[in-house]
Amino acid sequence: MNYVIDQGWAFYWGTSMWTAAQISEACEIADRLGLV
């Protein structure tokens, strides 16, 4: 997804339909993988 944002095809991740738990898990995974 970062590639899509970096290319200017999107401005941000769409997470409005995600639960708080899903957002938290995504943040933890991205941090662990060094994506943020």
C-alpha positions in Angstrom: 0.0 0.0 0.0 2.9 2.4 0.7 3.9 2.0 -3.0 0.4 3.2 -4.1 0.7 6.3 -1.8 4.3 6.9 -2.8 3.3 6.9 -6.4 0.6 9.5 -5.7 -2.2 7.2 -6.7 -3.7 7.6 -3.2 -3.2 10.0 -0.3 -3.8 7.7 2.7 -4.9 4.2 3.8 -8.7 3.9 4.0 -9.4 2.4 7.4 -12.8 3.9 8.2 -14.5 0.5 8.2 -11.8 -1.1 10.4 -12.3 -1.8 14.1 -10.0 -0.3 16.7 -8.4 -3.7 17.1 -7.7 -4.1 13.4 -6.1 -0.6 13.3 -4.0 -1.4 16.3 -2.9 -4.8 14.8 -2.0 -3.1 11.5 0.1 -0.5 13.3 1.9 -3.1 15.3 2.7 -5.2 12.1 3.8 -2.1 10.2 6.1 -1.1 13.1 7.5 -4.6 13.4 8.2 -4.7 9.6 9.8 -1.2 9.6 7.1 0.2 7.3 6.4 3.3 9.5 
